[in-house]
Amino acid sequence: MAISVFDLFKVGIGPSSSHTVGPMRAAHLFAAHLERAGQLDAVRGLRVDLYGSLAATGKGHGTFTAVLLGLEGYDPETVLPDEVDSAIARIEESGIVRLGEQLGREPVLVEFGVPDMVLHPLTVLPRHANGMRLGAVGEGGELLDEQTYFSVGGGFIIREGAEEDVQDRLETIVSELPYPFTTAAELLAHTRSTGLTIAEIMLENERARRDEPEVRAGLAHIWNVMEACKNSALERTGLLPGGLNVRRRAPEWHRRLSEQDPNRDAQYWQEWTNLVALAVNEENASGGRVVTAPTNGAAGIIPAVLFYATHYAPGAGDWSDEERARRIVDFLLAAAAVGVLYKEQASISGAEVGCQGEVGSASSMAAAGLAQVLGGTPEQVENAAEIAMEHNLGLTCDPIGGLVQIPCIERNAIGASKAVNAAKMALMGDGRHHVSLDEVIITMRETGRDMSDKYKETSMGGLAVNVVEC
């Protein structure tokens, strides 16, 4: 296990971690690579080829504009939505990419725009459905450099040809971890041999890379971004971009709920949980600043269940600020430990395994986090994660119009409620159950492998073709 909690929870922009955040990171890395190689000043042309799902749904997922921003050196973790809008407007008007401008150097001006990208929606490169090839062309039309990247979900990027180097680095990191694990069985074995909780095991592994105060501060920042994302959505009215004419519901829902339930009565827990999930994913759909948790398409589930934990957990109203901060960190650490299992054994990419890998994984992670905060044993936490995923198996990814709106936004609310219910069910038991989390993860991986490609983020099947766009 070499995946950090900060790999799974990353700040980025919407609407998609694999189709927006990942391609922007890849293009940023390509520009930085040209700079390090001393080739940037010689670039006179660019070539961008997008394959598979990136080409099929790239327009609705913001892939094309994300690539342009990355080539200019913008980073998805730091770029702000206003910067995105102004930069894209400038590129569209001028037809010029300011290559490497955000890398702290003079930009190289290259004529290039979205119409110059070459799309291969029916061609899937061997490594992953989300493939992209970036090339730099010199004065005489010669190819100066070319790199192929794969966006494998959650903003994770793999460069073709770098697999051995990456593997060597991962093995070095793993050797430094006190409690490495790739399966739930290994994770539970660590808890039994040490007496530590799942959150504490994850924290000890994080401490091998950074000081504990840094870990806690980093997770507090993640939570603050989640909260800011929700709050921003509550202020924005009108229609979501993209042409489907999907109206923003979060502000009106918030107004009505605030009138009906001014004191946060427990009977309204589901309505508030739905609202938070809805708000975060409306913000994501509009290209706002979100946290991949573990993906953008499923970004609303963990904030929504964390809202439930901090408002409806027994005694939550009496928590001090310090206790509240500790519980939030424990939630995110336990959720991340489960997220590691999905990355190690299966996938969190909708283009690879369907929405079971996005909403399913997020629901499973959130259930584990909630069970941890509610005092569950490691076995109960694992059981909660298993229940949540077991009832998301086979979930397809069929976004209408290639936009992360229908059914994605409501699906987050349903996934959040499933997570709460899964945690409650697990806590009613003693942790013993017939189906293990590892068995469910393997089943999810195999189901994704058997699933038709038209149900894996291509908008070529399901709701995407049976619902008339309006």
PyMOL commands that set and color helices and strands:
alter all, ss='L'
color gray80, all
select helices_A, chain A and resi 5-8+17-36+40-42+53-56+58-61+63-71+81-94+101-103+114-116+163-176+184-194+198-206+212-233+250-260+266-285+301-312+316-318+321-345+350-353+355-357+359-373+378-390+400-402+408-428+437-450+453-455+463-466
alter helices_A, ss='H'
color red, helices_A
select strands_A, chain A and resi 10-13+45-52+96-99+108-111+118-120+130-137+143-151+157-159+289-292
alter strands_A, ss='S'
color yellow, strands_A
deselect
rebuild
show_as cartoon
